[in-house]
């Protein structure tokens, strides 16, 4: 997800996407800890970066995360 895409989203969409990504991160971490392997080893890193991008965009708008 690129910063341009995130900036075009409304605040509600950003918050919704943030919750979705946080749940995805929990699911991925649980899968790894239970002994499973990921199809894409970079998935956790990518989700974490997307979360950071959304939080940055929200903070730019003046919204406390």
Secondary structure, 3 states (H helix, E strand, C coil): CCHHHHHHCCHHHHHHHHHHHHHHHHHHHHHHHCCCCCCCCCHHHHHHHHHHHHHHHHHHCCCCC
